[in-house]
Amino acid sequence: MATPRIDAHDLKAVKARLDSIVEAVSDEDISLDDALAYYEEAVKLGMKASEIMEADLLGPAAQDSEETASSQVEGA
């Protein structure tokens, strides 16, 4: 199975949402519950961005090494 490449649209969407969260929590009148909900969402978005970037770093080279290892095991 092919390793997914960075979908720039997804990464841009994550950044845009994080930017809107930063703006929302900058409001002095935000409740603690709302701030916590934004924090939790931001953490999830950060993990998603990290996964997107990691998938791109691993890219086809990681897939090629996995396929080579798999074929070596099958041939043994």
N, CA, C and O atoms as a CHARMM CRD file, in Angstrom:
* protein
*
  304
    1    1 MET  N      0.84800  -1.17500   0.00000 PROA 1      0.00000
    2    1 MET  CA     0.00000   0.00000   0.00000 PROA 1      0.00000
    3    1 MET  C      0.89700   1.24200   0.00000 PROA 1      0.00000
    4    1 MET  O      1.89500   1.28900   0.71800 PROA 1      0.00000
    5    2 ALA  N      0.54400   2.23200  -0.79400 PROA 2      0.00000
    6    2 ALA  CA     1.34800   3.44300  -0.93600 PROA 2      0.00000
    7    2 ALA  C      1.22100   4.32400   0.30200 PROA 2      0.00000
    8    2 ALA  O      0.14500   4.45700   0.88500 PROA 2      0.00000
    9    3 THR  N      2.33600   4.91900   0.68400 PROA 3      0.00000
   10    3 THR  CA     2.33000   5.85800   1.80000 PROA 3      0.00000
   11    3 THR  C      1.75500   7.17500   1.30400 PROA 3      0.00000
   12    3 THR  O      2.20700   7.68900   0.28100 PROA 3      0.00000
   13    4 PRO  N      0.76500   7.73900   2.00600 PROA 4      0.00000
   14    4 PRO  CA     0.17300   8.98600   1.52800 PROA 4      0.00000
   15    4 PRO  C      1.16600  10.13900   1.59900 PROA 4      0.00000
   16    4 PRO  O      1.94900  10.23600   2.54400 PROA 4      0.00000
   17    5 ARG  N      1.13100  10.99000   0.62000 PROA 5      0.00000
   18    5 ARG  CA     1.97800  12.17600   0.59700 PROA 5      0.00000
   19    5 ARG  C      1.22800  13.30600   1.30600 PROA 5      0.00000
   20    5 ARG  O      0.03000  13.20000   1.56700 PROA 5      0.00000
   21    6 ILE  N      1.93900  14.37000   1.60900 PROA 6      0.00000
   22    6 ILE  CA     1.30300  15.51000   2.26200 PROA 6      0.00000
   23    6 ILE  C      0.19000  16.03700   1.37700 PROA 6      0.00000
   24    6 ILE  O      0.39600  16.29600   0.19100 PROA 6      0.00000
   25    7 ASP  N     -0.95500  16.19000   1.94200 PROA 7      0.00000
   26    7 ASP  CA    -2.04200  16.86300   1.26400 PROA 7      0.00000
   27    7 ASP  C     -1.99100  18.30100   1.74900 PROA 7      0.00000
   28    7 ASP  O     -2.43800  18.61400   2.85200 PROA 7      0.00000
   29    8 ALA  N     -1.44100  19.17100   0.91500 PROA 8      0.00000
   30    8 ALA  CA    -1.24600  20.56000   1.31200 PROA 8      0.00000
   31    8 ALA  C     -2.56100  21.19200   1.74500 PROA 8      0.00000
   32    8 ALA  O     -2.58100  22.05800   2.62000 PROA 8      0.00000
   33    9 HSD  N     -3.64700  20.76400   1.13800 PROA 9      0.00000
   34    9 HSD  CA    -4.95300  21.31300   1.52200 PROA 9      0.00000
   35    9 HSD  C     -5.26300  20.96000   2.97800 PROA 9      0.00000
   36    9 HSD  O     -5.72000  21.81100   3.74100 PROA 9      0.00000
   37   10 ASP  N     -5.01600  19.69900   3.36500 PROA 10     0.00000
   38   10 ASP  CA    -5.26300  19.29500   4.75400 PROA 10     0.00000
   39   10 ASP  C     -4.38400  20.07100   5.71600 PROA 10     0.00000
   40   10 ASP  O     -4.84800  20.53400   6.75800 PROA 10     0.00000
   41   11 LEU  N     -3.11900  20.21100   5.36800 PROA 11     0.00000
   42   11 LEU  CA    -2.19200  20.92500   6.24100 PROA 11     0.00000
   43   11 LEU  C     -2.59000  22.39900   6.36600 PROA 11     0.00000
   44   11 LEU  O     -2.51000  22.98300   7.44600 PROA 11     0.00000
   45   12 LYS  N     -3.01400  22.98200   5.26600 PROA 12     0.00000
   46   12 LYS  CA    -3.45800  24.37800   5.30800 PROA 12     0.00000
   47   12 LYS  C     -4.74300  24.50500   6.12800 PROA 12     0.00000
   48   12 LYS  O     -4.92500  25.48300   6.85300 PROA 12     0.00000
   49   13 ALA  N     -5.61600  23.53500   6.01400 PROA 13     0.00000
   50   13 ALA  CA    -6.86700  23.55700   6.77900 PROA 13     0.00000
   51   13 ALA  C     -6.56900  23.44600   8.27800 PROA 13     0.00000
   52   13 ALA  O     -7.19300  24.13000   9.09000 PROA 13     0.00000
   53   14 VAL  N     -5.62300  22.59200   8.63800 PROA 14     0.00000
   54   14 VAL  CA    -5.23900  22.44700  10.04400 PROA 14     0.00000
   55   14 VAL  C     -4.67500  23.76300  10.55800 PROA 14     0.00000
   56   14 VAL  O     -5.05000  24.22800  11.63500 PROA 14     0.00000
   57   15 LYS  N     -3.76900  24.36500   9.78300 PROA 15     0.00000
   58   15 LYS  CA    -3.18000  25.63500  10.20900 PROA 15     0.00000
   59   15 LYS  C     -4.23700  26.72700  10.33600 PROA 15     0.00000
   60   15 LYS  O     -4.21500  27.50800  11.28700 PROA 15     0.00000
   61   16 ALA  N     -5.15400  26.78000   9.38800 PROA 16     0.00000
   62   16 ALA  CA    -6.20800  27.79800   9.44300 PROA 16     0.00000
   63   16 ALA  C     -7.06100  27.62200  10.70000 PROA 16     0.00000
   64   16 ALA  O     -7.41300  28.60000  11.35900 PROA 16     0.00000
   65   17 ARG  N     -7.38900  26.37300  11.02600 PROA 17     0.00000
   66   17 ARG  CA    -8.19900  26.12600  12.22600 PROA 17     0.00000
   67   17 ARG  C     -7.41000  26.48100  13.48300 PROA 17     0.00000
   68   17 ARG  O     -7.96400  27.05700  14.41900 PROA 17     0.00000
   69   18 LEU  N     -6.12800  26.14400  13.51100 PROA 18     0.00000
   70   18 LEU  CA    -5.30100  26.50100  14.67200 PROA 18     0.00000
   71   18 LEU  C     -5.22600  28.01800  14.82400 PROA 18     0.00000
   72   18 LEU  O     -5.27600  28.53800  15.93800 PROA 18     0.00000
   73   19 ASP  N     -5.10600  28.72100  13.70700 PROA 19     0.00000
   74   19 ASP  CA    -5.08300  30.18500  13.76600 PROA 19     0.00000
   75   19 ASP  C     -6.38400  30.73100  14.35000 PROA 19     0.00000
   76   19 ASP  O     -6.36900  31.67600  15.13900 PROA 19     0.00000
   77   20 SER  N     -7.51600  30.12700  13.95700 PROA 20     0.00000
   78   20 SER  CA    -8.79800  30.60400  14.48400 PROA 20     0.00000
   79   20 SER  C     -8.93600  30.27300  15.97300 PROA 20     0.00000
   80   20 SER  O     -9.56400  31.02000  16.72300 PROA 20     0.00000
   81   21 ILE  N     -8.35100  29.15700  16.39300 PROA 21     0.00000
   82   21 ILE  CA    -8.36900  28.80500  17.82000 PROA 21     0.00000
   83   21 ILE  C     -7.55000  29.81800  18.61500 PROA 21     0.00000
   84   21 ILE  O     -7.97400  30.25700  19.68400 PROA 21     0.00000
   85   22 VAL  N     -6.38800  30.18800  18.10200 PROA 22     0.00000
   86   22 VAL  CA    -5.54500  31.18000  18.77800 PROA 22     0.00000
   87   22 VAL  C     -6.31100  32.48600  18.94600 PROA 22     0.00000
   88   22 VAL  O     -6.27300  33.11400  20.00400 PROA 22     0.00000
   89   23 GLU  N     -7.00300  32.88000  17.89000 PROA 23     0.00000
   90   23 GLU  CA    -7.79400  34.11000  17.96200 PROA 23     0.00000
   91   23 GLU  C     -8.91100  33.98300  19.00100 PROA 23     0.00000
   92   23 GLU  O     -9.16600  34.91900  19.76000 PROA 23     0.00000
   93   24 ALA  N     -9.57000  32.83400  19.03300 PROA 24     0.00000
   94   24 ALA  CA   -10.67900  32.63700  19.97100 PROA 24     0.00000
   95   24 ALA  C    -10.20700  32.64800  21.42100 PROA 24     0.00000
   96   24 ALA  O    -10.86700  33.24000  22.27500 PROA 24     0.00000
   97   25 VAL  N     -9.08800  32.01100  21.71200 PROA 25     0.00000
   98   25 VAL  CA    -8.63700  31.96100  23.10100 PROA 25     0.00000
   99   25 VAL  C     -7.97400  33.26900  23.53300 PROA 25     0.00000
  100   25 VAL  O     -7.70000  33.46400  24.71700 PROA 25     0.00000
  101   26 SER  N     -7.71800  34.16000  22.58200 PROA 26     0.00000
  102   26 SER  CA    -7.17100  35.47400  22.92300 PROA 26     0.00000
  103   26 SER  C     -8.23700  36.40400  23.49800 PROA 26     0.00000
  104   26 SER  O     -7.92000  37.44500  24.07300 PROA 26     0.00000
  105   27 ASP  N     -9.49800  36.02000  23.33900 PROA 27     0.00000
  106   27 ASP  CA   -10.60300  36.81300  23.87100 PROA 27     0.00000
  107   27 ASP  C    -10.57700  36.74100  25.40100 PROA 27     0.00000
  108   27 ASP  O    -10.56200  35.65600  25.98200 PROA 27     0.00000
  109   28 GLU  N    -10.57100  37.88500  26.02700 PROA 28     0.00000
  110   28 GLU  CA   -10.50500  37.94000  27.49300 PROA 28     0.00000
  111   28 GLU  C    -11.75100  37.37200  28.15900 PROA 28     0.00000
  112   28 GLU  O    -11.70600  36.97900  29.32400 PROA 28     0.00000
  113   29 ASP  N    -12.84900  37.32700  27.43800 PROA 29     0.00000
  114   29 ASP  CA   -14.11300  36.87300  28.02400 PROA 29     0.00000
  115   29 ASP  C    -14.37000  35.38300  27.82600 PROA 29     0.00000
  116   29 ASP  O    -15.47000  34.91400  28.11700 PROA 29     0.00000
  117   30 ILE  N    -13.40900  34.64000  27.35100 PROA 30     0.00000
  118   30 ILE  CA   -13.60900  33.21300  27.10200 PROA 30     0.00000
  119   30 ILE  C    -13.72900  32.46200  28.43500 PROA 30     0.00000
  120   30 ILE  O    -12.99500  32.72500  29.38700 PROA 30     0.00000
  121   31 SER  N    -14.65800  31.54000  28.46900 PROA 31     0.00000
  122   31 SER  CA   -14.82600  30.75300  29.69900 PROA 31     0.00000
  123   31 SER  C    -13.73000  29.68600  29.77500 PROA 31     0.00000
  124   31 SER  O    -13.12400  29.32000  28.76800 PROA 31     0.00000
  125   32 LEU  N    -13.50200  29.21200  30.96500 PROA 32     0.00000
  126   32 LEU  CA   -12.49400  28.17100  31.16300 PROA 32     0.00000
  127   32 LEU  C    -12.87600  26.89900  30.40900 PROA 32     0.00000
  128   32 LEU  O    -12.01400  26.23700  29.83100 PROA 32     0.00000
  129   33 ASP  N    -14.15200  26.55800  30.41300 PROA 33     0.00000
  130   33 ASP  CA   -14.61600  25.36700  29.68700 PROA 33     0.00000
  131   33 ASP  C    -14.35900  25.49600  28.18600 PROA 33     0.00000
  132   33 ASP  O    -13.90600  24.54700  27.54600 PROA 33     0.00000
  133   34 ASP  N    -14.64800  26.66600  27.63100 PROA 34     0.00000
  134   34 ASP  CA   -14.41300  26.88300  26.20700 PROA 34     0.00000
  135   34 ASP  C    -12.92000  26.84500  25.89400 PROA 34     0.00000
  136   34 ASP  O    -12.50200  26.26900  24.88900 PROA 34     0.00000
  137   35 ALA  N    -12.12800  27.45800  26.75500 PROA 35     0.00000
  138   35 ALA  CA   -10.67800  27.45800  26.54400 PROA 35     0.00000
  139   35 ALA  C    -10.12800  26.03900  26.57800 PROA 35     0.00000
  140   35 ALA  O     -9.26100  25.68700  25.77900 PROA 35     0.00000
  141   36 LEU  N    -10.62600  25.23100  27.49300 PROA 36     0.00000
  142   36 LEU  CA   -10.19300  23.84000  27.58500 PROA 36     0.00000
  143   36 LEU  C    -10.60000  23.05700  26.34000 PROA 36     0.00000
  144   36 LEU  O     -9.82100  22.25100  25.83200 PROA 36     0.00000
  145   37 ALA  N    -11.81000  23.28900  25.85000 PROA 37     0.00000
  146   37 ALA  CA   -12.27300  22.61200  24.63500 PROA 37     0.00000
  147   37 ALA  C    -11.40200  23.00400  23.43900 PROA 37     0.00000
  148   37 ALA  O    -11.04500  22.15700  22.62100 PROA 37     0.00000
  149   38 TYR  N    -11.06200  24.29000  23.34300 PROA 38     0.00000
  150   38 TYR  CA   -10.17900  24.73800  22.26500 PROA 38     0.00000
  151   38 TYR  C     -8.79300  24.10200  22.40200 PROA 38     0.00000
  152   38 TYR  O     -8.19000  23.69400  21.40900 PROA 38     0.00000
  153   39 TYR  N     -8.30000  24.02300  23.62800 PROA 39     0.00000
  154   39 TYR  CA    -6.99700  23.40400  23.87300 PROA 39     0.00000
  155   39 TYR  C     -6.99000  21.95700  23.39800 PROA 39     0.00000
  156   39 TYR  O     -6.06900  21.53000  22.70200 PROA 39     0.00000
  157   40 GLU  N     -8.01900  21.20500  23.77600 PROA 40     0.00000
  158   40 GLU  CA    -8.10000  19.80000  23.37500 PROA 40     0.00000
  159   40 GLU  C     -8.16200  19.66100  21.85500 PROA 40     0.00000
  160   40 GLU  O     -7.52800  18.77500  21.28400 PROA 40     0.00000
  161   41 GLU  N     -8.91900  20.52800  21.20900 PROA 41     0.00000
  162   41 GLU  CA    -8.99600  20.49300  19.74600 PROA 41     0.00000
  163   41 GLU  C     -7.64100  20.82500  19.13300 PROA 41     0.00000
  164   41 GLU  O     -7.22500  20.19700  18.16000 PROA 41     0.00000
  165   42 ALA  N     -6.95900  21.80600  19.69900 PROA 42     0.00000
  166   42 ALA  CA    -5.65600  22.20400  19.17200 PROA 42     0.00000
  167   42 ALA  C     -4.63500  21.07300  19.29700 PROA 42     0.00000
  168   42 ALA  O     -3.81600  20.86700  18.40100 PROA 42     0.00000
  169   43 VAL  N     -4.68700  20.35200  20.39700 PROA 43     0.00000
  170   43 VAL  CA    -3.77500  19.21600  20.57600 PROA 43     0.00000
  171   43 VAL  C     -4.04000  18.16200  19.50000 PROA 43     0.00000
  172   43 VAL  O     -3.10100  17.63600  18.90300 PROA 43     0.00000
  173   44 LYS  N     -5.30800  17.85300  19.25300 PROA 44     0.00000
  174   44 LYS  CA    -5.66100  16.87600  18.21400 PROA 44     0.00000
  175   44 LYS  C     -5.20400  17.34900  16.83400 PROA 44     0.00000
  176   44 LYS  O     -4.68300  16.56900  16.03700 PROA 44     0.00000
  177   45 LEU  N     -5.40900  18.62700  16.57200 PROA 45     0.00000
  178   45 LEU  CA    -4.97800  19.17200  15.28600 PROA 45     0.00000
  179   45 LEU  C     -3.45800  19.12200  15.14600 PROA 45     0.00000
  180   45 LEU  O     -2.93700  18.85200  14.06400 PROA 45     0.00000
  181   46 GLY  N     -2.76100  19.38100  16.23200 PROA 46     0.00000
  182   46 GLY  CA    -1.30700  19.29400  16.21000 PROA 46     0.00000
  183   46 GLY  C     -0.83700  17.88000  15.91000 PROA 46     0.00000
  184   46 GLY  O      0.12300  17.68300  15.16500 PROA 46     0.00000
  185   47 MET  N     -1.51100  16.90000  16.48800 PROA 47     0.00000
  186   47 MET  CA    -1.17400  15.50100  16.21400 PROA 47     0.00000
  187   47 MET  C     -1.44800  15.15400  14.75400 PROA 47     0.00000
  188   47 MET  O     -0.66600  14.44500  14.12000 PROA 47     0.00000
  189   48 LYS  N     -2.55600  15.65600  14.22700 PROA 48     0.00000
  190   48 LYS  CA    -2.88900  15.40100  12.82200 PROA 48     0.00000
  191   48 LYS  C     -1.82700  16.00700  11.90800 PROA 48     0.00000
  192   48 LYS  O     -1.38200  15.36200  10.95900 PROA 48     0.00000
  193   49 ALA  N     -1.42400  17.23500  12.19200 PROA 49     0.00000
  194   49 ALA  CA    -0.38700  17.88400  11.38700 PROA 49     0.00000
  195   49 ALA  C      0.91400  17.10200  11.47100 PROA 49     0.00000
  196   49 ALA  O      1.61500  16.94800  10.47100 PROA 49     0.00000
  197   50 SER  N      1.23600  16.61400  12.64800 PROA 50     0.00000
  198   50 SER  CA     2.44400  15.81100  12.82900 PROA 50     0.00000
  199   50 SER  C      2.38500  14.52900  12.01500 PROA 50     0.00000
  200   50 SER  O      3.37200  14.13500  11.39300 PROA 50     0.00000
  201   51 GLU  N      1.22400  13.87700  12.01800 PROA 51     0.00000
  202   51 GLU  CA     1.05300  12.64500  11.22800 PROA 51     0.00000
  203   51 GLU  C      1.19400  12.92100   9.73500 PROA 51     0.00000
  204   51 GLU  O      1.80400  12.13500   9.01100 PROA 51     0.00000
  205   52 ILE  N      0.63200  14.03300   9.27300 PROA 52     0.00000
  206   52 ILE  CA     0.73500  14.39300   7.85900 PROA 52     0.00000
  207   52 ILE  C      2.19200  14.61100   7.49100 PROA 52     0.00000
  208   52 ILE  O      2.65900  14.12300   6.46200 PROA 52     0.00000
  209   53 MET  N      2.90500  15.34100   8.32800 PROA 53     0.00000
  210   53 MET  CA     4.31400  15.63100   8.04900 PROA 53     0.00000
  211   53 MET  C      5.16100  14.35800   8.12000 PROA 53     0.00000
  212   53 MET  O      6.04800  14.15800   7.29000 PROA 53     0.00000
  213   54 GLU  N      4.89400  13.50100   9.10200 PROA 54     0.00000
  214   54 GLU  CA     5.65200  12.26400   9.24400 PROA 54     0.00000
  215   54 GLU  C      5.42200  11.34300   8.04900 PROA 54     0.00000
  216   54 GLU  O      6.35700  10.70100   7.57100 PROA 54     0.00000
  217   55 ALA  N      4.19600  11.27700   7.57300 PROA 55     0.00000
  218   55 ALA  CA     3.89300  10.44800   6.40100 PROA 55     0.00000
  219   55 ALA  C      4.68800  10.92400   5.20300 PROA 55     0.00000
  220   55 ALA  O      5.14900  10.11400   4.39900 PROA 55     0.00000
  221   56 ASP  N      4.85200  12.22800   5.07800 PROA 56     0.00000
  222   56 ASP  CA     5.62000  12.75900   3.96100 PROA 56     0.00000
  223   56 ASP  C      7.10500  12.46500   4.14400 PROA 56     0.00000
  224   56 ASP  O      7.80300  12.17800   3.17200 PROA 56     0.00000
  225   57 LEU  N      7.58900  12.53500   5.36900 PROA 57     0.00000
  226   57 LEU  CA     9.01100  12.25800   5.62000 PROA 57     0.00000
  227   57 LEU  C      9.34200  10.80100   5.33600 PROA 57     0.00000
  228   57 LEU  O     10.40400  10.49600   4.79300 PROA 57     0.00000
  229   58 LEU  N      8.43500   9.90000   5.70300 PROA 58     0.00000
  230   58 LEU  CA     8.66200   8.48400   5.45800 PROA 58     0.00000
  231   58 LEU  C      8.56100   8.19300   3.96400 PROA 58     0.00000
  232   58 LEU  O      9.37600   7.45600   3.40800 PROA 58     0.00000
  233   59 GLY  N      7.56900   8.77100   3.33200 PROA 59     0.00000
  234   59 GLY  CA     7.39200   8.71800   1.89100 PROA 59     0.00000
  235   59 GLY  C      7.67200   7.37300   1.25000 PROA 59     0.00000
  236   59 GLY  O      7.61200   6.33900   1.91500 PROA 59     0.00000
  237   60 PRO  N      7.97700   7.38200  -0.04300 PROA 60     0.00000
  238   60 PRO  CA     8.18300   6.15300  -0.80300 PROA 60     0.00000
  239   60 PRO  C      9.39300   5.34300  -0.34100 PROA 60     0.00000
  240   60 PRO  O      9.38800   4.12000  -0.48000 PROA 60     0.00000
  241   61 ALA  N     10.42300   5.97900   0.20000 PROA 61     0.00000
  242   61 ALA  CA    11.61300   5.24000   0.63900 PROA 61     0.00000
  243   61 ALA  C     11.25200   4.24800   1.73000 PROA 61     0.00000
  244   61 ALA  O     11.74100   3.11800   1.71800 PROA 61     0.00000
  245   62 ALA  N     10.41200   4.64300   2.66900 PROA 62     0.00000
  246   62 ALA  CA     9.99500   3.74100   3.73500 PROA 62     0.00000
  247   62 ALA  C      9.16800   2.60100   3.16900 PROA 62     0.00000
  248   62 ALA  O      9.29600   1.45800   3.60900 PROA 62     0.00000
  249   63 GLN  N      8.33000   2.90300   2.20500 PROA 63     0.00000
  250   63 GLN  CA     7.50700   1.87000   1.59400 PROA 63     0.00000
  251   63 GLN  C      8.39200   0.86800   0.85900 PROA 63     0.00000
  252   63 GLN  O      8.16500  -0.33800   0.95300 PROA 63     0.00000
  253   64 ASP  N      9.40000   1.35200   0.12600 PROA 64     0.00000
  254   64 ASP  CA    10.30000   0.46700  -0.60500 PROA 64     0.00000
  255   64 ASP  C     11.03900  -0.47500   0.33900 PROA 64     0.00000
  256   64 ASP  O     11.18900  -1.65900   0.03900 PROA 64     0.00000
  257   65 SER  N     11.50300   0.04200   1.48200 PROA 65     0.00000
  258   65 SER  CA    12.22200  -0.81400   2.42600 PROA 65     0.00000
  259   65 SER  C     11.28300  -1.83700   3.06000 PROA 65     0.00000
  260   65 SER  O     11.69700  -2.96200   3.34000 PROA 65     0.00000
  261   66 GLU  N     10.02400  -1.46300   3.29000 PROA 66     0.00000
  262   66 GLU  CA     9.04500  -2.41400   3.83200 PROA 66     0.00000
  263   66 GLU  C      8.77200  -3.52100   2.82700 PROA 66     0.00000
  264   66 GLU  O      8.67600  -4.68900   3.20500 PROA 66     0.00000
  265   67 GLU  N      8.64400  -3.16700   1.54400 PROA 67     0.00000
  266   67 GLU  CA     8.37700  -4.16000   0.51000 PROA 67     0.00000
  267   67 GLU  C      9.57200  -5.09800   0.35000 PROA 67     0.00000
  268   67 GLU  O      9.38900  -6.29900   0.15300 PROA 67     0.00000
  269   68 THR  N     10.79100  -4.56700   0.43200 PROA 68     0.00000
  270   68 THR  CA    11.99400  -5.37900   0.31400 PROA 68     0.00000
  271   68 THR  C     12.06600  -6.36600   1.46900 PROA 68     0.00000
  272   68 THR  O     12.35400  -7.54600   1.26400 PROA 68     0.00000
  273   69 ALA  N     11.80500  -5.88800   2.68400 PROA 69     0.00000
  274   69 ALA  CA    11.83700  -6.76400   3.85200 PROA 69     0.00000
  275   69 ALA  C     10.76400  -7.83600   3.74900 PROA 69     0.00000
  276   69 ALA  O     10.99700  -8.99200   4.10300 PROA 69     0.00000
  277   70 SER  N      9.59500  -7.45500   3.26700 PROA 70     0.00000
  278   70 SER  CA     8.50300  -8.40600   3.11900 PROA 70     0.00000
  279   70 SER  C      8.85500  -9.48800   2.10100 PROA 70     0.00000
  280   70 SER  O      8.58600 -10.66600   2.33300 PROA 70     0.00000
  281   71 SER  N      9.45000  -9.10000   0.98200 PROA 71     0.00000
  282   71 SER  CA     9.78200 -10.08600  -0.05000 PROA 71     0.00000
  283   71 SER  C     10.91400 -10.99200   0.41500 PROA 71     0.00000
  284   71 SER  O     10.97500 -12.15400   0.01200 PROA 71     0.00000
  285   72 GLN  N     11.82000 -10.47700   1.26300 PROA 72     0.00000
  286   72 GLN  CA    12.89800 -11.30300   1.78400 PROA 72     0.00000
  287   72 GLN  C     12.33800 -12.36000   2.72400 PROA 72     0.00000
  288   72 GLN  O     12.80500 -13.49800   2.72500 PROA 72     0.00000
  289   73 VAL  N     11.34600 -11.99600   3.52100 PROA 73     0.00000
  290   73 VAL  CA    10.73400 -12.93600   4.44500 PROA 73     0.00000
  291   73 VAL  C      9.97200 -14.01000   3.65900 PROA 73     0.00000
  292   73 VAL  O     10.03300 -15.19200   3.99900 PROA 73     0.00000
  293   74 GLU  N      9.26600 -13.60000   2.62200 PROA 74     0.00000
  294   74 GLU  CA     8.50200 -14.54800   1.81000 PROA 74     0.00000
  295   74 GLU  C      9.42900 -15.51300   1.07000 PROA 74     0.00000
  296   74 GLU  O      9.09200 -16.68300   0.88600 PROA 74     0.00000
  297   75 GLY  N     10.59600 -15.02300   0.64600 PROA 75     0.00000
  298   75 GLY  CA    11.52500 -15.84300  -0.12300 PROA 75     0.00000
  299   75 GLY  C     12.34700 -16.77400   0.74900 PROA 75     0.00000
  300   75 GLY  O     12.98400 -17.69300   0.23500 PROA 75     0.00000
  301   76 ALA  N     12.34600 -16.55900   2.04300 PROA 76     0.00000
  302   76 ALA  CA    13.18500 -17.36500   2.95700 PROA 76     0.00000
  303   76 ALA  C     12.61600 -18.73800   3.20000 PROA 76     0.00000
  304   76 ALA  O     13.20200 -19.52700   3.94000 PROA 76     0.00000
